[in-house]
Amino acid sequence: MLRNSFDYTVNGLWGSWGKWLLLFISMIIFPLWLGYQWVIYKGESQLPPLDDWVEMFINGIKLIIVSIVYFIIPMIVLMFVGGAGILMGAATDNLGAGALIGLLIGFIVAFVFSLIALMALIRFARTDSIGEAFNVSAIIAHIGKIGWLNYILALIILWIVAVVAIIAFMIVVGIVSFILALIPVVGWLLALILIAIIGILIGPFVGVFEARYMTLIYDSAAAPA
């Protein structure tokens, strides 16, 4: 999936500098970027074109609304369970332990909901149905076809790749910026320009790569064992 996502991103963006710049602009206008993610989530074999900006913006708003709902539910559970844990701890003269147990349960629920939410966003894009976005039983069944362990491991791999890439990016940018900053008068300006250019290049690439990777995770439910 890493190789597929990399090839998909490179083949779709390399040489298409206009699309690359438009994607960077869409990331600044955040709903547009989510709307483009919606298109990627459809699962086409090649990076789709950037068109119908109004529809992209509307679909981006839809994804934001679904994300907020999936965020609110575990937060309510976290506050309820955490509060219950504090009350139980106070009743047993062990406030700290009660609060810790309550928060731990709440965070576990939040983590599970986050796993469901990631697949819900793709399901929403595939069906364009708000009901299917919150069809939790169907989403859980879909994750079951992927395999919960496979799903979590795939996410861990993505997070590791992201962390390594961020660290490498910061090291390279830091070294080059430091060297440029040694140039009298214009050094800091050149360093800022370099950071901006690298940001424009990295942002769309990482965004498309991540969206494609998540799409492949979703589609792995239908892959042969």
N, C-alpha and C positions, 0 to 999 in steps of 0.2 A: 504493500500500500504506500509505503514511503517513496519507492521508485516511481510508481504510477503517478502519485501526486506531484512529484518533482517534474517528471516528463510532461505531464498535463499543463503545469504552470509555465515551464520553459517554452513549450511549443505554442502556448497561447499568448505569451507576452513578449518573448524575445523578437525584436525587430518591429513590434507593434508599439512604438513609443507613444503614439497618440492615445491608444487605449490605456497604456501604462499611466500616463499623466491624468487621464480622465478618472481612472480608478483611484488615484491618489486624491483627487478633488472630491470624489464620492465618499472617501473615508473621512474627509473633513465635514461633509454634509452627511452625517452618520446614517440616517434612514436610507439614503441612496445606496450606501455600501451594503446594508442589510438586505435591501431589495435585490442587489446583484448576487448576494449569497443565496437568496431565494432561488435565483435562476440556476446557480451552480448545483444547488441541492436537488434540482430536477434530475440530475444524473447523466447529462449528455456526455458523450465520449470526448468532445473537444470543448475548449473554453468558449462559452457563448458570446455573441456580440453585445456591445453596450447600446441598447436602443430602448425606446419607450421609457424615458426618464420618469414620467408621471406615474406609470404603473410600478416602476421600481421603487419610487418614494412611498407609494401607498402600501406595497407589500412589505417594505421596511418597517413602516409604522405598525403593520399587523404583527410582525415578528417581535417588535418591541413590546407590544401589549401582552402577547403570550408570555414573553420572558418575564415581564413584571408580575404577572399572575403566578407563574411558577416560582418566583422569588418571594412573593408575599406569603404563600402557603407555608413553606418551611419556617419563615420568620415568625409566623403566628404560633406554629408548633413549638419553635425554639423558646419563645417567650412563655408559652403556657407550661411546657414541661420544665423549663428552668425555674419558673415561679413556683411550680408544684414541688420541685426539689428543694428549693429554699424553705418553703413552708414545712416540708417533712423534716428537713435538717433542723429547723428551729424547734420543732416539736420534740425532737430527740436530742436536743442540745448539741447537735453536730452540724452547725450551719454550713461550714465549708464543704464537708463531704456531700451533703444534700445538694448544694448548689452545683458541685462538680459533676455529680451523677446526672442531674437534670440537664446540664449543658452538654454533657457527653451524648446523652440520648438525643437531644435536640440537634446536635451537629451530625449525628449519624443519619437522622431523618433528612436533614438539609442536603447531605451528600447524595443520598439515594434519589432525592427529588432532582438534584442537579443532573444526575445520570439520565433520569427520565426526560428532563427538559431538553437536553441536547438532541435526543432522538425525536422529541415532540416537534421541535422546530423543523426538522427535515420532513417529518410526516405531514406537517401543516403545509409545507411547500409542495409536497407531492399531491395532496388532496385538495388544497385550498378550502378546507373545511375547518371552521373553528371548533366544531364538535369533535373532529378527529384529533385536533391538537390537544384536546383534554380527554381523549379516550385512553385513560391510564392503563386499563386492563389490556387493551390491544397493544399499547406501546411496550408494556412489560412482557407480553407474549413475544413481541418482535425481538426485544433484547434477549429473551430466552433462546430464540433461534440463533442469534449471534453467539450466545454463550456469555454469561455474566463475567466469567474470568477472562475470556478473550476480549470482551469489551473494555474492561478495566485495564488490562495489560496494553491494549492498543492506545488508550488515552495516556497511560504512563509513558509509553514510548514517545508519543507526540509531545508531552510535557518535557521530557528529557531533551529531545531534539530542540525544542524551543528555548530551553534554558541554556543549552550549549551554544546555540546560535546567538542569543542575546549577549552572553559573556564574550564570545569571540568578537561580536560587533563592537561592544564597548571597549575592548582592548585595542582593536585596530583603530577605531575612531579616536580613542584617547591618545595613542602614540602619534598618529598623524597630526592631530590637532595640536599636540604639544610642540611638534617640530615646526608646524606652520606658525604657531604663536611666537616663535623665536624670531621671525622675520619682523623687522622694525615697521611700525606704523600700520601696515596692511595685514599683518600676520593674523590677528584675531578675526578680522573680516573674512579672510580666506578660510579660516577654520570654520566659521559659522556657515559660510557658503557650502563647504564640503559636507558638513553635517546635514544641511538641508537637502543636498543632492542625494546623499546616501539614504536619508529618510524617504525621499520620493521613490528611490529604487527598491528599498527593502520592504516598505509598507505593503504595496500591492502584491508583491511576490509572496510574502508570508501569509497575507490574508487569503489569497487564492489557494495556496498550498493547504492551509488549514481547512478551508471549506471543502475542498476536494477530498481530503483525508477523512473528514467526518462523513462525507457522502459515501465513501467506500466502506466505512465501518457499517453504515446503515444497510448498504446493499449486500454486505457479506452474509446477511441472514438468508439470502437466497442462493448463496454459493454452495456447491457440492461439498460434502464433508471430506 
